[in-house]
Amino acid sequence: MYVLINLVGLIVFLVIGFLFSKKKSDIRWRSIAIMLLINLALAWFFTSFTAGRDAVKAAADGFNWLVEVSYQGIVFALPNWVTPAFGGSAKSMNFVTTALLPVLMIVPVFDILTYFGG
C-alpha cells in the first residue's frame, strides 16, 4: 500500500511539474527517467542494506549533534529560553527556540563550509 501511495505521489508531482512548465516541448524525459532510477536505487540501498541504514543513521546522528551544539549556543546567549534538559532555565521552549534559532545557527555553518569548499 505504501509503495502505491508513493507512486501516486510521484505521478502527481510529475504532472504538476508538467502542467506548470512554460516549455513543455523542452522537457528532457530521459533525464527525468534517469533521475528517478537513481532515486529508486538509492532508496533501495538505504532501506535494504545494513550499510545504507548505517549511513542514514550516521547522517541523522550528525545532524542531531549539530542541533545540540546550536542549543548550547542558544543557552550561551539566551539561557532563560532553553529548558534545563539542554542547560537552560526555561520551563518550556517555544517554536522560535526549538526550530528557528537552531536553523539560524546551523545554516551559517553550511554557508561557511560551502565558501571554503567543504
Backbone as CSV, one residue per row, in Angstrom:
resi,resn,N_x,N_y,N_z,CA_x,CA_y,CA_z,C_x,C_y,C_z
1,MET,0.820,-1.195,0.000,0.000,0.000,0.000,0.865,1.260,0.000
2,TYR,1.952,1.259,0.806,2.824,2.428,0.861,3.513,2.669,-0.476
3,VAL,3.865,1.599,-1.166,4.500,1.741,-2.478,3.525,2.392,-3.449
4,LEU,2.266,1.975,-3.398,1.251,2.548,-4.278,1.053,4.035,-3.983
5,ILE,0.982,4.389,-2.713,0.827,5.796,-2.331,2.020,6.611,-2.820
6,ASN,3.228,6.069,-2.669,4.415,6.781,-3.132,4.416,6.945,-4.647
7,LEU,4.012,5.911,-5.371,3.957,6.010,-6.831,2.920,7.037,-7.280
8,VAL,1.761,7.047,-6.640,0.738,8.043,-6.972,1.268,9.446,-6.677
9,GLY,1.933,9.619,-5.552,2.516,10.918,-5.220,3.546,11.355,-6.237
10,LEU,4.365,10.429,-6.686,5.380,10.730,-7.695,4.735,11.143,-9.014
11,ILE,3.698,10.427,-9.412,2.992,10.764,-10.654,2.336,12.136,-10.540
12,VAL,1.703,12.413,-9.403,1.074,13.722,-9.194,2.126,14.826,-9.258
13,PHE,3.278,14.599,-8.634,4.366,15.576,-8.647,4.831,15.848,-10.079
14,LEU,5.004,14.801,-10.878,5.429,14.967,-12.270,4.360,15.678,-13.101
15,VAL,3.091,15.355,-12.873,2.007,16.006,-13.614,1.945,17.490,-13.269
16,ILE,2.089,17.833,-11.998,2.081,19.245,-11.602,3.248,19.982,-12.254
17,GLY,4.424,19.363,-12.237,5.569,19.976,-12.900,5.333,20.163,-14.387
18,PHE,4.716,19.178,-15.026,4.415,19.271,-16.455,3.406,20.386,-16.724
19,LEU,2.361,20.455,-15.904,1.320,21.463,-16.119,1.841,22.885,-15.944
20,PHE,2.766,23.095,-15.005,3.286,24.434,-14.757,4.509,24.772,-15.612
21,SER,4.937,23.849,-16.438,6.086,24.091,-17.303,5.707,25.059,-18.419
22,LYS,6.581,26.040,-18.669,6.314,27.009,-19.726,6.668,26.455,-21.100
23,LYS,7.661,25.569,-21.150,8.082,24.986,-22.425,7.990,23.461,-22.316
24,LYS,6.785,22.960,-22.493,6.555,21.521,-22.331,7.349,20.688,-23.341
25,SER,7.634,21.263,-24.490,8.372,20.514,-25.512,9.859,20.383,-25.171
26,ASP,10.361,21.223,-24.269,11.781,21.176,-23.900,12.070,20.268,-22.705
27,ILE,11.053,19.595,-22.189,11.267,18.702,-21.046,12.097,17.512,-21.507
28,ARG,13.145,17.227,-20.780,14.020,16.098,-21.109,13.566,14.882,-20.304
29,TRP,12.696,14.082,-20.903,12.115,12.938,-20.203,13.161,11.885,-19.877
30,ARG,14.177,11.773,-20.706,15.235,10.793,-20.434,15.981,11.163,-19.147
31,SER,16.265,12.457,-18.965,16.941,12.903,-17.742,16.076,12.647,-16.513
32,ILE,14.780,12.876,-16.649,13.864,12.629,-15.536,13.824,11.143,-15.211
33,ALA,13.798,10.298,-16.229,13.785,8.848,-16.004,15.071,8.389,-15.323
34,ILE,16.208,8.925,-15.745,17.484,8.569,-15.106,17.482,9.003,-13.647
35,MET,16.989,10.223,-13.378,16.920,10.707,-12.004,16.030,9.814,-11.138
36,LEU,14.904,9.391,-11.685,14.001,8.514,-10.937,14.646,7.161,-10.662
37,LEU,15.360,6.621,-11.635,16.043,5.339,-11.425,17.133,5.457,-10.363
38,ILE,17.889,6.538,-10.394,18.919,6.750,-9.367,18.265,6.897,-7.997
39,ASN,17.159,7.642,-7.943,16.437,7.824,-6.685,15.929,6.495,-6.149
40,LEU,15.363,5.660,-7.011,14.882,4.342,-6.587,16.030,3.455,-6.123
41,ALA,17.160,3.503,-6.824,18.318,2.698,-6.427,18.843,3.134,-5.063
42,LEU,18.913,4.440,-4.834,19.372,4.927,-3.530,18.389,4.549,-2.422
43,ALA,17.090,4.688,-2.694,16.088,4.308,-1.694,16.195,2.827,-1.368
44,TRP,16.374,2.004,-2.380,16.539,0.559,-2.169,17.786,0.279,-1.341
45,PHE,18.889,0.936,-1.670,20.133,0.727,-0.926,19.984,1.153,0.532
46,PHE,19.400,2.338,0.757,19.297,2.865,2.117,18.317,2.084,2.983
47,THR,17.359,1.395,2.374,16.385,0.650,3.175,16.649,-0.845,3.231
48,SER,17.405,-1.376,2.293,17.578,-2.827,2.216,18.880,-3.349,2.794
49,PHE,19.875,-2.508,2.928,21.184,-2.972,3.361,21.590,-2.314,4.671
50,THR,22.327,-3.056,5.470,22.800,-2.538,6.751,23.687,-1.320,6.547
51,ALA,24.546,-1.355,5.544,25.431,-0.216,5.283,24.623,1.037,4.950
52,GLY,23.538,0.889,4.206,22.686,2.026,3.877,21.994,2.587,5.101
53,ARG,21.457,1.688,5.928,20.806,2.145,7.159,21.815,2.791,8.094
54,ASP,23.039,2.236,8.148,24.085,2.837,8.976,24.458,4.225,8.473
55,ALA,24.481,4.413,7.153,24.794,5.726,6.590,23.715,6.743,6.957
56,VAL,22.455,6.338,6.863,21.357,7.234,7.231,21.419,7.546,8.723
57,LYS,21.690,6.529,9.542,21.797,6.742,10.993,22.947,7.683,11.315
58,ALA,24.085,7.529,10.637,25.231,8.408,10.876,24.898,9.850,10.495
59,ALA,24.210,10.040,9.380,23.818,11.389,8.971,22.837,11.992,9.978
60,ALA,21.887,11.191,10.451,20.924,11.679,11.443,21.617,12.015,12.757
61,ASP,22.555,11.168,13.180,23.303,11.451,14.408,24.121,12.727,14.272
62,GLY,24.716,12.936,13.099,25.482,14.161,12.866,24.601,15.390,12.920
63,PHE,23.416,15.304,12.333,22.504,16.443,12.376,22.012,16.691,13.796
64,ASN,21.701,15.619,14.543,21.287,15.785,15.941,22.385,16.440,16.761
65,TRP,23.641,16.076,16.484,24.762,16.701,17.182,24.806,18.200,16.877
66,LEU,24.596,18.566,15.607,24.578,19.985,15.247,23.473,20.735,15.987
67,VAL,22.304,20.125,16.099,21.195,20.769,16.809,21.538,20.934,18.286
68,GLU,22.134,19.910,18.894,22.532,20.015,20.302,23.569,21.114,20.503
69,VAL,24.517,21.217,19.596,25.522,22.275,19.690,24.862,23.642,19.528
70,SER,23.872,23.734,18.647,23.182,25.015,18.485,22.423,25.385,19.758
71,TYR,21.868,24.384,20.455,21.216,24.679,21.734,22.225,25.204,22.751
72,GLN,23.440,24.695,22.720,24.471,25.222,23.619,24.756,26.686,23.302
73,GLY,24.745,27.037,22.021,24.922,28.435,21.639,23.759,29.293,22.094
74,ILE,22.545,28.745,22.007,21.373,29.491,22.466,21.436,29.681,23.974
75,VAL,21.863,28.638,24.702,22.000,28.750,26.161,23.015,29.833,26.509
76,PHE,24.083,29.926,25.732,25.095,30.951,25.980,24.502,32.354,25.831
77,ALA,23.686,32.551,24.790,23.141,33.877,24.524,21.841,34.149,25.283
78,LEU,20.977,33.151,25.369,19.644,33.332,25.961,19.314,32.159,26.879
79,PRO,19.926,32.069,28.057,19.734,30.889,28.913,18.305,30.694,29.403
80,ASN,17.535,31.758,29.509,16.168,31.608,30.010,15.182,31.214,28.907
81,TRP,15.659,30.909,27.702,14.800,30.454,26.614,14.866,28.947,26.424
82,VAL,15.816,28.268,27.065,16.064,26.844,26.842,15.771,26.077,28.125
83,THR,15.194,24.868,28.000,14.852,24.056,29.165,16.105,23.509,29.845
84,PRO,15.978,23.102,31.115,17.131,22.545,31.833,17.739,21.305,31.164
85,ALA,16.950,20.563,30.390,17.491,19.385,29.706,18.631,19.759,28.762
86,PHE,18.614,20.988,28.275,19.665,21.458,27.372,20.586,22.468,28.044
87,GLY,20.428,22.675,29.334,21.329,23.556,30.068,20.773,24.930,30.373
88,GLY,19.504,25.162,30.064,18.909,26.467,30.317,18.046,26.462,31.561
89,SER,17.214,27.493,31.686,16.378,27.614,32.874,14.892,27.788,32.549
90,ALA,14.491,27.647,31.303,13.091,27.846,30.919,12.244,26.628,31.281
91,LYS,10.944,26.877,31.516,10.024,25.776,31.808,9.674,25.008,30.535
92,SER,9.553,25.700,29.426,9.289,25.055,28.136,9.888,25.922,27.029
93,MET,10.044,25.299,25.857,10.611,26.032,24.726,9.535,26.226,23.666
94,ASN,9.510,27.400,23.056,8.535,27.680,22.012,9.123,27.390,20.635
95,PHE,8.358,27.690,19.600,8.785,27.410,18.223,10.080,28.129,17.873
96,VAL,10.202,29.365,18.299,11.406,30.138,17.976,12.635,29.443,18.532
97,THR,12.545,28.954,19.762,13.699,28.325,20.401,13.974,26.938,19.844
98,THR,12.940,26.162,19.574,13.156,24.780,19.139,13.458,24.653,17.657
99,ALA,12.959,25.556,16.827,13.130,25.400,15.380,13.907,26.538,14.734
100,LEU,13.495,27.760,14.994,14.071,28.890,14.267,15.511,29.183,14.668
101,LEU,15.792,29.285,15.950,17.155,29.611,16.379,18.179,28.542,15.993
102,PRO,17.879,27.233,16.149,18.861,26.253,15.665,19.130,26.369,14.165
103,VAL,18.090,26.638,13.381,18.296,26.802,11.939,19.178,28.011,11.673
104,LEU,18.936,29.107,12.400,19.736,30.315,12.204,21.182,30.130,12.647
105,MET,21.452,29.116,13.442,22.831,28.849,13.843,23.481,27.787,12.957
106,ILE,22.698,26.870,12.400,23.255,25.781,11.588,23.496,26.223,10.144
107,VAL,22.595,27.006,9.576,22.732,27.422,8.176,24.040,28.167,7.922
108,PRO,24.456,29.095,8.784,25.753,29.739,8.534,26.931,28.761,8.546
109,VAL,26.841,27.689,9.320,27.913,26.682,9.303,28.021,26.077,7.907
110,PHE,26.874,25.724,7.312,26.896,25.176,5.956,27.357,26.224,4.943
111,ASP,26.981,27.493,5.161,27.444,28.553,4.264,28.957,28.700,4.321
112,ILE,29.518,28.643,5.513,30.972,28.748,5.664,31.655,27.551,5.015
113,LEU,31.117,26.354,5.241,31.697,25.164,4.614,31.617,25.244,3.092
114,THR,30.509,25.756,2.578,30.379,25.917,1.129,31.385,26.932,0.609
115,TYR,31.586,28.007,1.347,32.543,29.035,0.935,33.952,28.460,0.837
116,PHE,34.330,27.629,1.802,35.667,27.038,1.797,35.748,25.770,0.949
117,GLY,34.628,25.333,0.398,34.633,24.150,-0.464,34.542,22.850,0.300
118,GLY,34.063,22.903,1.539,33.969,21.708,2.382,32.761,20.894,2.139
